[in-house]
Amino acid sequence: MKNNPDQLCVLMYHGIVTEWTPLPKEREAGADLYDVPLNNFQKHMQLLNENGYTTGILNEELIEQNTKKVVLTFDDGEMNNFEHAFPVLKKHGYPAYFFIIAKRVGLKGYMGWDELRELHRCGMVIGSHGFSHEILTSLLDTQIEEELRASKKYLERNLGIEVDTFSIPRGFCDDNVIQKAYNAGYKRIFISSRPRKLQSDCYSRLAVKAHWPLKRFEQALNGSIPFNEKMIDLTKSAAKKIFGSGLYNWTRRTLLKIK
């Protein structure tokens, strides 16, 4: 496996919402920062269609194409992905990865087994997003291994398919976690932004934000990041490193005024 090839943009979505979309109570602090309005998502997919982007699943055929390539991923498995994102993807013929928190399958606001089977039937890839969405770098090695293996087995047993892709929960990862994911049987690992010292092969992604205008989405496709966002990302990375996962999340909740 290789790191992101040239001209490959991997986008990370979460909620695709309207003003009437019910939101799950299990959500973590700040999840609404990534709730992309449905009309914006429709514009994103239309832009890809009109500008000659190849949108597909990671395989040698896609990687070897000499075109502008985009991979679409969705984290958490919320029902709004099925109700809002899925019809738009089908309209354009775009496959995507859906990374599922195993413990939340069937809970109010999350997709159930019927929805996941339908996604798979229509060419979408079902992957794991951990069993309980824990920050893996905060766990003991045995707990990390359980999170990785339990989610894989649970999804495979109930869907009757192989689940060999994994998305690291909550943005905290290191080489230990990624190597344990490979050892658990995952073949492709997706993360958010890549830590500077990370050595392991994986695919970093760009998180699409709720407030982005269409111009910012175009910049993302071209690999351009505004200066203010670079500074915010550097600050977040430093906070994660200095405070660790527990204090970082407490600080984030306090700053966002979310209990």
Beta strands, then each sheet from edge to edge (+ up, - down):
strand 1: 8-13
strand 2: 16-17
strand 3: 36-37
strand 4: 54-55
strand 5: 69-76
strand 6: 97-100
strand 7: 125-128
strand 8: 165-167
strand 9: 188-190
strand 10: 206-207
sheet 1: 4+ 5+ 1+ 10+
sheet 2: 2+ 3+
sheet 3: 4+ 5+ 6+ 7+
sheet 4: 8+ 9+
end
